């Protein structure tokens, strides 16, 4: 049962919420009613609620202070603020204090119920996620990951390792390979960099641990299996009583893919190496599996590639030359800010790389070269590279190496379009700023200000300030004063003109204020300036 606390200084309001809805039928228990915030905190201390419905204006302690105190002491609790039409300002403060939702009094029964059920569902999902992560953490702590991982990786990745000693270490972890045939699989999380960015480093380590368990349990009916991590991939060591071909292994690889997508919410690709007699074959099999994945790089995510396919396709691999003409077309389209031309140019660039018949390294290196060409364009055109590429350019090369061709194309397109948008914004900003300056120069004699100029050019006053700061490192009012004072200085050269008339002609209705501004910018009064002339 989920717990609900009702807080309102009006008994009729509390009674209505309690009686008009069959809360128990929806799995919700009302754990208390309070007349003010202080009473509500006492109830929370005795029996913490999952959801708190609270009024704003109450004696002793109002709803805003209550929400702040709950946010500090019971951060998992959801607070819903209830207020009338004339209390919107209070409601805004309450939302800032930690209230996640807002109900307008009087609220219909169904509105209250729908909102509470929505919060109940959110709380349930969070609790399930916390429980799942805690189970993964407990499993992780109970294992001996370092010793196991080190021994397995040395068996499969190094030349002529000390087999007997490593096998003895594995026996301490309950792992044995009693059968004659050995082989390896490589399980690769598709678009690993994007998955890592989404979940964070801690969760991704837990997911990889879960993927190891899924892989080992999946192959248990077929053969002995042990998994370890290698450069963010998983390598599976297979130990079978008899020789197995790729067709016999493929259904189990597909089951790993299905379970990973169902339980971990991401896709994986699997490379299958050959099986042969002797543990010495492990390293060669692991290389075959990795090469199979690289050879099928163009096929995208969720693929299964075996060593036989890789051997057939390797004969067709060609070293594609870098498409310099297509790079120039892409850069020209980006500089012009033409979205369709950018996307068409990138498609032509990738097609020229011939990914279906080129190695993964060749394709990735060419894409990295285009990324740096785009980076150079940003520097040349004074575009903020951090807004386009982030703070660490090295992350791009890591992302490309750990992504599918589709994801690489999508990332490249996003970066190119962002640069085009920045360049278009600079062009439009320059044109707009020229219009602003022209308007000020033509109308400085009038009673104009930042707001009136903004209305004339159809932008916000804040954007006017931004343009002046970006383009001239000054403010709008400073620029206006300088234009006016320059004009006044020219008029002061004519001794027949009265200073009061010059002030009015310059846009200052108050002669005293004109004197103050003139002295600030010229270092002397208008009279002194004229006398010096």
C-alpha positions as CSV (number, residue, x, y, z in Angstrom):
1,X,0.0,0.0,0.0
2,X,1.1,3.5,-0.8
3,X,0.7,6.1,2.0
4,X,-1.2,9.4,1.5
5,X,-1.2,12.4,4.0
6,X,-3.8,15.2,3.7
7,X,-2.9,18.6,5.0
8,X,-5.6,21.4,5.1
9,X,-6.8,23.8,7.8
10,X,-10.4,23.3,6.6
11,X,-12.0,20.1,7.9
12,X,-14.5,20.0,5.1
13,X,-11.8,19.9,2.5
14,X,-10.0,17.1,4.3
15,X,-13.1,15.1,4.7
16,X,-14.1,15.5,1.1
17,X,-10.7,14.2,-0.2
18,X,-10.9,11.3,2.2
19,X,-14.5,10.2,1.7
20,X,-15.2,11.0,-2.0
21,X,-12.6,8.5,-3.3
22,X,-12.2,4.8,-2.5
23,X,-8.5,5.0,-1.8
24,X,-8.1,1.4,-0.6
25,X,-9.4,0.1,-3.9
26,X,-6.5,1.9,-5.6
27,X,-3.9,0.5,-3.2
28,X,-3.6,3.8,-1.2
29,X,-3.8,4.2,2.5
30,X,-4.6,7.5,4.2
31,X,-2.1,7.6,7.1
32,X,-3.3,10.8,8.6
33,X,-4.9,14.3,8.3
34,X,-3.3,17.5,9.6
35,X,-4.6,21.0,10.1
36,X,-1.2,22.7,9.5
37,X,2.4,22.0,8.5
38,X,3.6,21.5,12.1
39,X,1.0,18.8,12.7
40,X,1.8,17.2,9.3
41,X,5.5,16.9,10.2
42,X,4.6,15.1,13.5
43,X,2.6,12.6,11.5
44,X,5.4,12.2,9.0
45,X,7.9,11.4,11.8
46,X,5.6,8.7,13.1
47,X,4.5,7.2,9.8
48,X,6.2,8.7,6.7
49,X,3.9,9.2,3.7
50,X,4.7,8.6,0.1
51,X,2.4,11.4,-1.2
52,X,1.4,14.6,0.6
53,X,-1.6,16.7,-0.5
54,X,-1.2,20.1,1.1
55,X,-2.9,23.5,1.1
56,X,-0.8,26.7,1.0
57,X,-2.3,29.1,3.5
58,X,-2.5,27.5,6.9
59,X,-1.8,28.6,10.5
60,X,1.3,27.8,12.5
61,X,3.2,26.5,9.5
62,X,2.1,27.1,5.9
63,X,2.4,24.8,3.0
64,X,5.5,26.3,1.5
65,X,7.6,25.8,4.7
66,X,6.1,22.3,5.0
67,X,7.2,21.3,1.5
68,X,10.7,22.7,2.2
69,X,11.0,20.6,5.4
70,X,9.7,17.5,3.7
71,X,12.2,18.0,0.8
72,X,15.0,18.1,3.3
73,X,13.9,15.2,5.6
74,X,11.9,12.9,3.2
75,X,13.3,13.5,-0.3
76,X,11.5,10.5,-1.8
77,X,8.1,11.9,-0.8
78,X,5.9,13.5,-3.5
79,X,4.3,16.8,-2.6
80,X,1.2,18.2,-4.3
81,X,0.2,21.8,-3.7
82,X,-3.5,22.8,-3.6
83,X,-4.5,26.5,-3.9
84,X,-7.1,28.9,-5.2
85,X,-7.0,31.3,-8.2
86,X,-5.7,34.1,-6.1
87,X,-2.8,32.2,-4.7
88,X,-0.8,31.6,-7.8
89,X,2.2,33.5,-6.6
90,X,2.3,31.2,-3.5
91,X,1.9,28.2,-5.7
92,X,5.0,29.3,-7.7
93,X,7.0,29.5,-4.5
94,X,5.8,26.1,-3.5
95,X,6.9,24.6,-6.8
96,X,10.3,26.1,-6.3
97,X,10.4,24.7,-2.8
98,X,9.9,21.2,-4.0
99,X,6.2,20.6,-4.8
100,X,6.2,18.6,-8.0
101,X,2.5,19.2,-8.9
102,X,-0.2,21.7,-8.6
103,X,-4.0,21.4,-8.1
104,X,-6.4,24.3,-8.4
105,X,-9.1,24.5,-5.7
106,X,-11.8,23.4,-5.9
107,X,-10.5,20.2,-7.7
108,X,-12.7,17.5,-9.1
109,X,-12.5,14.1,-7.6
110,X,-11.2,12.5,-10.8
111,X,-8.4,15.1,-11.1
112,X,-7.2,14.4,-7.6
113,X,-7.4,10.6,-8.1
114,X,-5.6,10.7,-11.5
115,X,-2.7,12.8,-10.1
116,X,-2.2,10.6,-7.1
117,X,-2.3,7.4,-9.2
118,X,0.3,8.9,-11.5
119,X,2.6,9.7,-8.6
120,X,2.0,6.2,-7.2
121,X,3.2,4.7,-10.5
122,X,6.3,6.9,-10.5
123,X,7.1,5.9,-6.9
124,X,6.6,2.2,-7.8
125,X,9.0,2.4,-10.8
126,X,11.6,4.1,-8.7
127,X,11.4,1.5,-5.9
128,X,11.6,-1.3,-8.5
129,X,14.7,0.3,-10.0
130,X,16.3,0.8,-6.6
131,X,15.7,-2.8,-5.8
132,X,17.1,-4.0,-9.1
133,X,20.2,-2.0,-8.7
134,X,20.7,-3.1,-5.1
135,X,20.4,-6.8,-6.2
136,X,23.0,-6.2,-8.9
137,X,25.3,-4.5,-6.4
138,X,25.0,-7.3,-3.9
139,X,25.8,-9.8,-6.6
140,X,28.8,-7.7,-7.7
141,X,30.1,-7.5,-4.2
142,X,29.7,-11.3,-3.6
143,X,32.0,-12.3,-6.5
144,X,35.7,-12.2,-6.9
145,X,35.8,-10.1,-10.1
146,X,39.4,-9.1,-10.2
147,X,41.0,-12.5,-9.9
148,X,38.5,-14.1,-12.3
149,X,38.7,-11.3,-14.9
150,X,42.5,-11.3,-14.9
151,X,42.9,-15.0,-15.4
152,X,40.2,-15.3,-18.1
153,X,41.6,-12.3,-20.0
154,X,45.1,-13.6,-20.0
155,X,43.9,-17.0,-21.2
156,X,42.2,-15.5,-24.3
157,X,44.1,-12.4,-25.1
158,X,47.9,-13.1,-24.5
159,X,50.3,-15.3,-26.4
160,X,51.5,-18.4,-24.5
161,X,50.2,-17.5,-21.0
162,X,51.0,-19.7,-18.0
163,X,47.9,-22.0,-18.6
164,X,48.3,-24.2,-15.6
165,X,48.7,-21.4,-13.1
166,X,45.7,-19.5,-14.6
167,X,43.5,-22.5,-14.6
168,X,44.4,-23.1,-10.9
169,X,43.4,-19.6,-10.1
170,X,40.1,-20.0,-11.8
171,X,39.3,-23.2,-9.8
172,X,39.4,-21.0,-6.7
173,X,36.4,-19.2,-8.3
174,X,34.7,-22.4,-9.1
175,X,35.5,-22.3,-12.8
176,X,36.9,-25.3,-14.7
177,X,37.3,-26.2,-18.4
178,X,37.3,-30.0,-18.5
179,X,36.4,-30.4,-22.2
180,X,38.8,-30.6,-25.2
181,X,37.3,-28.0,-27.6
182,X,37.8,-24.2,-27.0
183,X,36.4,-21.1,-28.8
184,X,35.4,-17.5,-28.1
185,X,32.6,-15.1,-28.7
186,X,32.7,-11.3,-28.5
187,X,29.6,-9.5,-27.2
188,X,29.5,-5.8,-28.0
189,X,27.1,-3.3,-26.6
190,X,25.8,-1.4,-29.6
191,X,26.6,2.3,-29.6
192,X,28.4,1.9,-26.2
193,X,29.3,5.5,-25.8
194,X,25.6,6.6,-26.1
195,X,24.5,4.0,-23.6
196,X,27.2,5.1,-21.2
197,X,26.2,8.8,-21.6
198,X,22.6,7.8,-20.8
199,X,23.2,5.7,-17.7
200,X,26.5,6.9,-16.3
201,X,29.6,4.9,-15.3
202,X,28.3,3.2,-12.2
203,X,25.2,1.8,-13.8
204,X,27.0,0.7,-17.0
205,X,29.3,-1.4,-14.9
206,X,26.3,-3.1,-13.3
207,X,24.8,-3.6,-16.7
208,X,28.0,-5.3,-18.0
209,X,28.0,-7.5,-14.9
210,X,24.3,-8.5,-15.6
211,X,25.2,-9.1,-19.3
212,X,28.0,-11.5,-18.2
213,X,25.4,-13.5,-16.1
214,X,22.9,-13.5,-19.0
215,X,25.6,-14.8,-21.4
216,X,26.9,-17.5,-19.1
217,X,23.4,-18.7,-18.2
218,X,22.4,-18.8,-21.9
219,X,25.3,-21.0,-23.0
220,X,25.1,-23.3,-19.9
221,X,22.9,-25.9,-21.7
222,X,25.3,-26.1,-24.6
223,X,28.8,-26.0,-23.1
224,X,30.9,-24.6,-20.3
225,X,31.1,-20.8,-20.5
226,X,32.9,-18.0,-18.7
227,X,32.7,-14.3,-19.6
228,X,35.1,-11.4,-18.9
229,X,35.4,-7.8,-20.0
230,X,37.8,-6.5,-22.6
231,X,37.8,-2.8,-23.6
232,X,34.1,-2.5,-22.8
233,X,33.3,-5.6,-24.8
234,X,32.5,-9.0,-23.3
235,X,34.5,-12.1,-24.3
236,X,32.9,-15.5,-23.8
237,X,35.2,-18.5,-23.5
238,X,33.4,-21.6,-24.7
239,X,34.5,-25.1,-23.6
240,X,32.7,-28.0,-25.4
241,X,32.8,-31.8,-25.3
242,X,32.6,-31.9,-29.2
243,X,33.3,-29.6,-32.1
244,X,30.5,-27.0,-32.7
245,X,30.0,-24.9,-35.9
246,X,28.8,-21.4,-36.1
247,X,25.2,-22.5,-37.0
248,X,24.9,-24.4,-33.7
249,X,26.2,-21.4,-31.7
250,X,24.1,-18.7,-33.4
251,X,20.7,-19.5,-31.7
252,X,22.3,-19.0,-28.3
253,X,23.9,-15.8,-29.5
254,X,20.4,-14.6,-30.6
255,X,19.0,-15.5,-27.1
256,X,21.7,-13.3,-25.5
257,X,20.5,-10.4,-27.8
258,X,16.9,-11.0,-26.9
259,X,17.5,-11.1,-23.1
260,X,19.8,-8.0,-23.2
261,X,17.1,-6.0,-25.0
262,X,14.3,-7.2,-22.7
263,X,16.0,-6.8,-19.4
264,X,18.8,-4.3,-19.9
265,X,17.1,-2.1,-22.5
266,X,19.9,-2.0,-25.0
267,X,21.0,-4.0,-28.0
268,X,24.2,-6.1,-28.5
269,X,26.1,-7.5,-31.5
270,X,27.8,-10.9,-31.3
271,X,31.0,-12.1,-33.1
272,X,31.5,-15.8,-33.3
273,X,35.0,-17.4,-33.5
274,X,35.8,-21.0,-34.4
275,X,36.2,-24.0,-32.0
276,X,39.2,-26.2,-32.1
277,X,41.0,-28.7,-29.8
278,X,43.2,-27.2,-27.1
279,X,43.1,-24.1,-24.9
280,X,45.8,-22.6,-27.1
281,X,43.2,-21.9,-29.7
282,X,41.4,-19.4,-27.5
283,X,43.4,-16.3,-28.6
284,X,43.0,-17.1,-32.3
285,X,39.3,-17.6,-31.9
286,X,38.9,-14.3,-30.0
287,X,40.6,-12.5,-32.8
288,X,38.3,-14.2,-35.4
289,X,35.2,-13.1,-33.4
290,X,36.5,-9.5,-33.2
291,X,37.4,-9.4,-36.9
292,X,33.9,-10.8,-37.8
293,X,32.3,-7.9,-36.0
294,X,34.5,-5.3,-37.7
295,X,33.9,-6.9,-41.1
296,X,30.1,-6.6,-40.6
297,X,30.4,-3.0,-39.2
298,X,28.2,-1.6,-42.0
299,X,25.3,-4.0,-41.1
300,X,24.4,-1.8,-38.1
301,X,23.2,-2.8,-34.6
302,X,22.0,-6.1,-33.3
303,X,24.0,-8.2,-35.7
304,X,25.5,-11.7,-35.4
305,X,28.8,-12.2,-37.4
306,X,30.8,-15.4,-37.6
307,X,34.4,-16.1,-38.6
308,X,33.4,-17.8,-41.9
309,X,31.5,-14.7,-43.1
310,X,34.5,-12.5,-42.1
311,X,36.9,-14.7,-44.1
312,X,34.7,-14.5,-47.2
313,X,34.3,-10.7,-47.0
314,X,37.9,-9.9,-46.2
315,X,38.8,-10.8,-49.8
316,X,36.6,-7.9,-51.0
317,X,38.0,-5.3,-48.6
318,X,39.6,-2.3,-50.3
319,X,41.4,0.6,-48.9
320,X,39.1,3.5,-49.9
321,X,40.8,6.9,-50.6
322,X,39.6,9.8,-48.6
323,X,36.8,11.6,-50.5
324,X,38.2,15.2,-50.4
325,X,35.7,16.6,-52.9
326,X,32.8,15.3,-50.8
327,X,34.4,16.9,-47.7
328,X,34.6,20.2,-49.5
329,X,30.9,19.9,-50.5
330,X,29.9,19.2,-46.9
331,X,31.9,22.2,-45.5
332,X,30.4,24.5,-48.2
333,X,26.9,23.4,-47.2
334,X,27.6,23.9,-43.5
335,X,29.1,27.3,-44.2
336,X,25.9,28.2,-46.1
337,X,23.7,26.8,-43.3
338,X,21.6,24.8,-45.9
339,X,20.1,21.8,-44.0
340,X,19.2,19.7,-47.1
341,X,22.6,20.3,-48.7
342,X,24.3,19.3,-45.4
343,X,22.4,16.0,-45.1
344,X,22.9,15.2,-48.8
345,X,26.6,16.0,-48.7
346,X,27.1,13.8,-45.7
347,X,25.3,10.9,-47.4
348,X,27.5,11.3,-50.4
349,X,30.6,11.4,-48.2
350,X,29.7,8.2,-46.4
351,X,28.7,6.5,-49.6
352,X,32.1,7.4,-51.0
353,X,33.8,5.5,-48.1
354,X,32.1,2.3,-49.4
355,X,31.5,1.0,-45.8
356,X,30.1,-2.3,-47.2
357,X,33.5,-3.2,-48.7
358,X,35.9,-1.2,-46.4
359,X,37.3,-2.0,-43.0
360,X,35.8,-0.4,-39.9
361,X,39.1,1.3,-39.2
362,X,39.2,2.9,-42.6
363,X,35.6,4.3,-42.3
364,X,36.1,5.5,-38.7
365,X,39.4,7.3,-39.6
366,X,37.8,9.1,-42.5
367,X,34.9,10.2,-40.3
368,X,37.3,11.5,-37.7
369,X,39.1,13.5,-40.4
370,X,35.8,15.1,-41.4
371,X,35.1,15.9,-37.7
372,X,38.4,17.7,-37.5
373,X,37.6,19.6,-40.7
374,X,34.3,20.7,-39.2
375,X,36.1,21.7,-36.0
376,X,38.5,23.8,-38.0
377,X,35.6,25.5,-39.8
378,X,34.2,26.4,-36.3
379,X,37.5,28.0,-35.3
380,X,37.8,29.9,-38.6
381,X,34.2,31.2,-38.3
382,X,34.4,32.0,-34.6
383,X,31.8,29.5,-33.5
384,X,32.0,28.3,-29.9
385,X,33.4,24.7,-30.4
386,X,32.3,23.6,-26.9
387,X,28.7,24.3,-27.8
388,X,29.1,22.0,-30.8
389,X,31.6,19.3,-29.8
390,X,31.6,19.5,-26.0
391,X,34.5,20.2,-23.8
392,X,36.6,17.1,-24.8
393,X,37.2,16.5,-28.4
394,X,38.9,13.2,-27.6
395,X,35.5,11.8,-26.6
396,X,34.4,12.0,-30.2
397,X,37.1,9.5,-31.3
398,X,36.1,7.2,-28.5
399,X,32.4,7.5,-29.5
400,X,33.1,6.8,-33.1
401,X,35.1,3.7,-32.3
402,X,32.3,2.3,-30.1
403,X,29.3,3.1,-32.4
404,X,27.4,1.6,-35.3
405,X,27.5,3.2,-38.8
406,X,24.0,4.5,-38.3
407,X,24.9,6.2,-35.0
408,X,28.1,7.6,-36.5
409,X,26.1,9.1,-39.4
410,X,23.5,10.5,-36.9
411,X,26.2,12.1,-34.7
412,X,28.0,13.6,-37.7
413,X,24.8,15.0,-39.0
414,X,23.8,16.5,-35.7
415,X,27.2,18.2,-35.4
416,X,27.1,19.6,-38.9
417,X,23.6,20.9,-38.5
418,X,24.5,22.6,-35.2
419,X,27.4,24.4,-36.9
420,X,25.1,25.5,-39.7
421,X,22.6,26.8,-37.2
422,X,25.3,28.7,-35.3
423,X,26.5,30.3,-38.6
424,X,23.0,31.2,-39.7
425,X,22.3,32.7,-36.3
426,X,25.5,34.8,-36.6
427,X,24.4,36.0,-40.1
428,X,20.9,36.8,-38.9
429,X,22.3,38.5,-35.8
430,X,24.6,40.7,-37.8
431,X,21.7,41.8,-40.1
432,X,19.4,42.4,-37.2
433,X,22.1,44.4,-35.3
434,X,22.7,46.6,-38.4
435,X,19.0,47.3,-38.4
436,X,19.0,48.2,-34.7
437,X,22.0,50.6,-35.2
438,X,20.4,52.2,-38.2
439,X,17.1,52.8,-36.3
440,X,19.0,54.4,-33.4
441,X,21.0,56.7,-35.7
442,X,17.8,57.8,-37.5
443,X,15.7,58.3,-34.4
444,X,18.0,59.3,-31.5
445,X,16.3,62.7,-31.4
446,X,13.1,61.0,-30.3
447,X,12.2,59.6,-26.9
448,X,13.4,56.1,-27.6
449,X,14.6,53.4,-25.3
450,X,15.6,49.7,-25.4
451,X,11.9,48.6,-25.3
452,X,10.7,50.8,-28.1
453,X,13.6,49.8,-30.4
454,X,12.9,46.1,-29.6
455,X,9.3,46.6,-30.7
456,X,10.4,48.2,-34.0
457,X,12.6,45.2,-34.9
458,X,10.4,42.5,-33.4
459,X,12.7,41.1,-30.8
460,X,12.8,41.2,-27.0
461,X,14.5,43.9,-25.1
462,X,16.8,41.3,-23.6
463,X,18.0,40.3,-27.0
464,X,18.8,43.9,-27.8
465,X,21.0,44.0,-24.8
466,X,22.6,40.7,-25.8
467,X,23.4,42.0,-29.3
468,X,25.1,45.2,-28.0
469,X,27.2,43.2,-25.5
470,X,28.2,40.6,-28.0
471,X,28.9,42.9,-31.0
472,X,30.2,46.1,-29.3
473,X,30.9,45.2,-25.7
474,X,28.7,48.0,-24.5
475,X,25.1,48.6,-23.5
476,X,22.2,50.0,-25.5
477,X,21.9,53.1,-23.4
478,X,25.6,53.8,-23.6
479,X,25.5,53.6,-27.4
480,X,22.4,55.9,-27.5
481,X,24.1,58.5,-25.2
482,X,27.3,58.5,-27.4
483,X,25.3,59.1,-30.6
484,X,23.4,62.0,-29.0
485,X,26.5,63.6,-27.5
486,X,28.4,63.3,-30.8
487,X,25.5,65.2,-32.4
488,X,25.3,67.8,-29.7
489,X,29.1,68.4,-30.1
490,X,28.6,69.3,-33.7
491,X,25.7,71.6,-32.9
492,X,27.8,73.4,-30.3
493,X,30.1,74.6,-33.0
494,X,27.3,77.0,-34.1
495,X,27.4,79.9,-31.5
496,X,23.9,81.1,-32.6
497,X,22.2,78.0,-31.2
498,X,21.0,78.0,-27.6
499,X,22.2,75.1,-25.5
500,X,18.6,74.4,-24.4
501,X,17.6,74.0,-28.1
502,X,20.6,71.7,-28.7
503,X,19.5,69.5,-25.7
504,X,16.0,69.2,-27.1
505,X,17.3,68.6,-30.7
506,X,19.6,65.9,-29.3
507,X,16.8,63.9,-27.6
508,X,17.1,65.3,-24.0
509,X,13.9,66.9,-22.7
510,X,15.6,67.8,-19.4
511,X,18.4,70.4,-19.9
512,X,19.9,69.6,-16.5
513,X,20.2,65.9,-17.4
514,X,21.7,66.8,-20.8
515,X,24.5,68.7,-18.9
516,X,25.1,65.7,-16.7
517,X,25.4,63.3,-19.6
518,X,27.5,65.6,-21.7
519,X,30.0,66.1,-18.9
520,X,30.2,62.4,-18.3
521,X,31.1,61.6,-21.9
522,X,33.1,64.8,-22.8
523,X,34.7,65.6,-19.4
524,X,33.3,69.2,-19.4
525,X,30.0,71.0,-19.6
526,X,28.5,72.1,-22.9
527,X,29.5,75.8,-22.1
528,X,33.1,74.8,-21.5
529,X,33.2,72.7,-24.6
530,X,31.9,75.7,-26.7
531,X,34.3,78.1,-25.1
532,X,37.2,75.8,-25.8
533,X,36.1,75.8,-29.5
